[in-house]
Amino acid sequence: MKNVLWFLLGVIGGFVVAHFVDKDPRGHELLAEVDARIGEFTDRMSDAYREQEARFAGVVDAAGSVAANVAAAAGNAFEAAQGAASDALDSAEDAASDAAGAAETAAEKLTD
């Protein structure tokens, strides 16, 4: 509690001193210069923040585009694998059918 009191007294004292300094023309000029420097600093910080934000937005957009391309390629690969597996299954069925037919023919020849 004691620290809060000292903090508040310091802030209030700073405002009182700034008010008295602002009444003097030289003090007014000094405070105007300090205000201008603070404004320049905040403008530079704002510009840097916006520039960095734009860079991050570009990186995020690029990552999203890459992710979409990867998802599309994975979908295409899955469809191709599914088609190849279906073709292999059809070929295996045809081969099994041909083998069964050949076995029947061979069995008929043996029984004759």
C-alpha positions in Angstrom: 0.0 0.0 0.0 2.9 2.3 0.8 4.4 1.7 -2.6 1.1 2.6 -4.3 1.0 5.8 -2.3 4.5 6.8 -3.4 3.7 5.9 -7.0 0.6 8.1 -7.0 2.5 11.0 -5.3 5.2 10.7 -8.0 2.6 10.8 -10.8 0.7 13.7 -9.3 4.0 15.6 -8.6 5.1 15.0 -12.2 1.8 16.5 -13.5 2.2 19.5 -11.2 5.8 20.1 -12.3 4.9 19.7 -16.0 2.1 22.3 -15.6 4.5 24.8 -14.1 7.1 24.1 -16.8 4.5 24.5 -19.5 3.6 28.0 -18.2 7.2 29.3 -19.0 7.8 29.9 -22.7 11.1 28.0 -22.7 9.5 25.1 -20.8 6.5 25.2 -23.3 9.0 24.9 -26.1 10.8 22.0 -24.4 7.6 20.1 -23.8 6.6 20.7 -27.4 9.9 19.2 -28.6 9.5 16.2 -26.3 5.9 15.7 -27.5 7.2 15.9 -31.2 9.9 13.3 -30.5 7.3 11.0 -28.8 5.0 11.4 -31.8 7.8 10.6 -34.2 8.7 7.5 -32.1 5.2 6.2 -32.0 4.8 6.8 -35.8 7.9 4.8 -36.5 6.8 2.0 -34.2 3.4 2.0 -35.9 5.0 1.8 -39.3 7.3 -1.0 -38.3 4.4 -2.9 -36.7 2.3 -2.6 -39.9 5.2 -3.7 -42.1 5.8 -6.8 -39.9 2.1 -7.6 -39.9 2.1 -7.4 -43.7 5.1 -9.8 -43.8 3.4 -12.3 -41.6 0.2 -12.1 -43.6 2.2 -12.9 -46.7 3.8 -15.9 -45.0 0.4 -17.1 -43.7 -1.2 -16.8 -47.1 1.7 -18.7 -48.8 1.5 -21.4 -46.2 -2.2 -21.7 -46.7 -1.7 -22.0 -50.5 1.0 -24.7 -50.0 -1.3 -26.6 -47.6 -4.2 -26.5 -50.2 -1.9 -27.7 -52.9 -0.6 -30.6 -50.7 -4.2 -31.5 -49.8 -5.2 -31.6 -53.5 -2.1 -33.7 -54.4 -2.9 -36.1 -51.6 -6.5 -36.4 -52.8 -5.3 -37.0 -56.3 -2.8 -39.6 -55.1 -5.5 -41.4 -53.1 -7.8 -41.5 -56.1 -5.0 -42.8 -58.3 -4.2 -45.5 -55.7 -7.8 -46.4 -55.3 -8.1 -46.7 -59.1 -4.9 -48.8 -59.3 -6.1 -51.1 -56.5 -9.5 -51.5 -58.3 -7.7 -52.3 -61.6 -5.5 -54.8 -59.8 -8.5 -56.5 -58.2 -10.3 -56.7 -61.6 -7.1 -58.2 -63.1 -6.8 -60.7 -60.3 -10.5 -61.7 -60.7 -10.0 -62.1 -64.5 -6.9 -64.2 -63.9 -8.6 -66.4 -61.3 -11.6 -66.8 -63.7 -9.2 -67.8 -66.5 -7.3 -70.2 -64.2 -10.6 -71.7 -63.1 -11.7 -72.1 -66.8 -8.3 -73.7 -67.7 -8.6 -76.0 -64.7 -12.1 -77.1 -65.8 -10.9 -77.7 -69.4 -7.9 -79.7 -68.1 -10.3 -81.7 -65.8 -12.6 -82.4 -68.8 -9.6 -83.6 -70.9 -8.5 -85.9 -68.1 -11.9 -87.4 -67.7 -12.3 -88.1 -71.4 
